[in-house]
Each structure stands twice: as structure tokens, then as C-alpha cells.
Amino acid sequence: MKKFAERPLKEQYQIGIAICVVVLLIGYYILNFISTREEVPIKDIFGNTFYILMGSVLIALSCCGILILINKIRRLDRKRRKRRGRKIVFLKDQQKETKKE
């Protein structure tokens, strides 16, 4: 966990997006393949409706996660661009340069 926290924020968000994509694929698999089978695993406890709901919830949550993380990455890039454009200028340094010329 500490190694993950030491990474830059942009890289953490990219790993989060990769995890969301994996969850999306799992949800898609559950929704389209497991829920349509006649004999689903653990049918005694859960029916097909449970797998339909579980797949739909996983897909919805992963899509929301992807959108939120992409938005955070865009905000980081905007902040970086704004900071890069500003240059700190000290008056004493400018006076020294004019005297040298």
C-alpha cells in the first residue's frame, strides 16, 4: 500500500482506470454469459435475476469510476499547465541584469 501511495497521482489514477476496466469486463461477462445460462452456478441460493442485477451494477459502477478518474486526470493537467506558464521574477534580479548590460 505504501508503494502505491508513493507513485505520482496521475499514475495512481491510471491504475484505478485499469481496475475499473477489469471490473467492467467482469460485469459484462456476468451479465451476458452467466445470467443467460439455464443452469447458473449456485442456483439454489441465487437465481438469474441476481446475476443480471450484479452485472448491471458492476458495469454502472465501473463506468462512473472511469469518468471520475478521467476528470481528475484532466484537472491535474490543467493545474500543471497553469503553473508552468507563470514565472517568478524578482525585482533585484532584474536590476542586476540591467546593470551588467
C-alpha positions in Angstrom: 0.0 0.0 0.0 2.9 2.4 0.8 4.4 1.8 -2.6 1.1 2.7 -4.3 0.9 5.9 -2.3 4.4 6.9 -3.3 3.6 7.0 -7.0 2.5 10.2 -8.7 -1.2 11.0 -8.7 -1.6 10.6 -12.5 -0.1 7.1 -12.4 -2.4 6.2 -9.4 -5.4 7.3 -11.4 -4.3 5.3 -14.5 -4.1 2.2 -12.3 -7.5 3.0 -11.0 -8.8 3.2 -14.6 -7.3 -0.2 -15.4 -9.0 -1.7 -12.3 -12.3 -0.2 -13.4 -11.9 -1.7 -16.9 -11.3 -5.1 -15.3 -14.5 -4.7 -13.2 -16.4 -3.6 -16.4 -15.3 -6.8 -18.2 -16.3 -8.9 -15.2 -19.7 -7.2 -15.1 -20.1 -7.7 -18.8 -19.3 -11.4 -18.5 -21.7 -11.9 -15.7 -24.5 -10.0 -17.5 -24.2 -11.6 -20.9 -22.9 -15.1 -20.3 -23.7 -16.3 -16.8 -27.1 -14.7 -16.4 -28.3 -16.2 -19.8 -27.4 -19.8 -18.9 -30.1 -22.2 -17.9 -28.0 -23.7 -15.2 -26.3 -20.8 -13.4 -23.7 -21.5 -10.7 -25.2 -21.6 -7.2 -28.7 -21.6 -8.5 -30.1 -22.8 -5.1 -29.2 -19.5 -3.5 -29.2 -17.0 -6.3 -31.3 -17.0 -9.5 -30.7 -15.5 -12.8 -32.1 -12.1 -11.6 -29.3 -11.8 -9.1 -26.7 -12.2 -11.8 -28.5 -9.7 -14.1 -28.5 -7.1 -11.3 -24.9 -7.9 -10.2 -23.6 -7.5 -13.8 -25.6 -4.3 -14.3 -24.3 -2.8 -11.0 -20.7 -3.7 -11.8 -20.9 -2.1 -15.3 -22.5 1.1 -13.9 -20.1 1.5 -11.1 -17.0 0.9 -13.3 -18.3 3.4 -15.9 -18.8 6.0 -13.2 -15.3 5.3 -11.8 -13.7 5.7 -15.2 -15.4 9.0 -15.8 -14.4 10.4 -12.4 -10.8 9.3 -12.8 -10.5 10.8 -16.3 -11.9 14.0 -14.9 -9.3 14.1 -12.1 -6.5 13.4 -14.6 -7.7 16.3 -16.8 -7.8 18.6 -13.7 -4.2 17.7 -12.9 -3.1 18.5 -16.4 -4.9 21.9 -16.3 -3.2 22.8 -13.0 0.2 21.8 -14.3 -0.3 24.0 -17.4 -1.4 27.0 -15.3 1.6 26.6 -13.0 4.1 26.1 -15.9 3.0 29.4 -17.6 3.9 31.6 -14.6 7.4 32.5 -14.0 8.5 34.1 -10.7 10.5 37.3 -11.3 12.3 39.1 -8.6 13.0 42.8 -8.9 16.5 42.6 -7.6 17.5 40.0 -10.2 16.2 42.3 -13.0 18.2 45.3 -11.6 21.4 43.2 -11.5 20.8 42.2 -15.2 20.3 45.7 -16.3 23.5 46.9 -14.5 25.6 44.2 -16.2 24.4 45.3 -19.7 
